[in-house]
Amino acid sequence: MGKIAFIFSGQGDQYPGMGKELAGKYPAAAYVYEMCDRIRPGTSAQCFGGTDEELRETKNTQPCLFAVELAAAEALYDKGIRPDAAAGFSLGEVAAATAAGIFSREMGFRLVCRRGELMQKEAEKYDTSMAAIVRLTAGQVEEICGRYQEVYPVNFNCPGQTTVSGPASQMPALFADVKTAGGRAIPLKVKGAFHSPFMRGAAEAFAAELKKVEIKKTETILYSNLTGEPYTDNVVELLSRQIASPVQWERLIRNMIADGVDTFIEIGPGRTLTNMVKKIDGQVRAKTVEEYLAEVEAC
């Protein structure tokens, strides 16, 4: 029998009302929201009743998504389901590290709140945006980005999908080049050029925050966005540098599969990562947390 991996989603999957049904159905999930509300009052209200625009603000998106993800993970743990490995996409990596036990639940939430604040502060210095480029290879996207001074390929998601970050003023021309090459550009629901040099200030500040907290050992194998490889003892470096560096998601998933993972459970409010995993390798099993919990409860 193969291994199970929990994969925690990143910004862009948020939506008004996310996590409400989960909190109403699973006491372990409800407890997470109570904890988050004690530390950051109004978190559950934003998840369950916030507007789309409110949830797009990075300082809100990150703590709210973290709350939903940790609540979902706790619901699975309460059912006796524990992963052999874990990874998270961008902010999801903080949730993955917390669920794996590297940070306490409370400290993980405090860290992600601070991360969101730092990244929003940095994003507000520049008029930037992100877009997913589909139907082109990563090499084609890199070549197109190379025509522009400050546009970067930042998330290597899966075959035929690469995300770019850069100045909003350069995006229309980039989108036209993408179309000419046979691809399509899809603007993302984020405000900032994440995982690019525009985020260096936030990465440095977050490293300083991480150095203040207790970092624990975990039996769960945690994979890094920065390298695509398992963590060793370099938690501060990996979690801080990924803010201003590309997410090597396809490499990470392929390494997980090579290491024996054949079941992926997406922990979060959407199915973006589930779809990516299926595009990377159609032979493995990939389910959303709702789908997996429904299967467990049907047994």
CORZIFEN-V245210 format. One line per field, one symbol per residue. ss: DSSP state (H for helix, E for strand, - for the rest). psi: psi as a letter, one per 40 degrees, with the letter a starting at -180 (. if undefined). burial: 1 if it has 16 or more other C-alpha atoms within 10 Angstrom, else 0. Layout:
ss: ???
psi: ???
burial: ???
This chain:
ss: --EEEEEE-----------HHHHHH-HHHHHHHHHHHHH---HHHHHHH--HHHHH-HHHHHHHHHHHHHHHHHHHHH------EEEE---HHHHHHHHH----HHHHHHHHHHHHHHHHHHH----EEEEEEE---HHHHHHHH------EEEEEEE--EEEEEEEHHHHHHHHHHHHH---EEEE---------HHHHHHHHHHHHHH----------EEE------E----HHHHHHHHHH--E-HHHHHHHHHH--EEEEEEE----HHHHHHHHH----EEEEHHHHHHHHHH-
psi: haihhhhhiaideiiheheddddddhdddddddddddddgheddddddeiidddeehdddddddddddddddddddddeehiidiiiihbdddddddddeediidddddddddddddddddddedigiiiihhieiiddddddddeeidfhhhdhgdihehhiiiahddeddddddddddeeahhhiifigigifieeedddddddddddeeihhiiiehhhihdddeiiibefdddddddddeiihgddddddddddeehehhhhhaeafdddddddddheeihhiiddddddddee.
burial: 00011111111111111111011001011101111100000011011111000111111111111111111111110000011111111111111111111111101110111111111111100001111111111101110110000011111111111111111000100110110000111001111111111111111101100100001000011111111111000011111111111111111111111000111111111111111111111000011111011000000
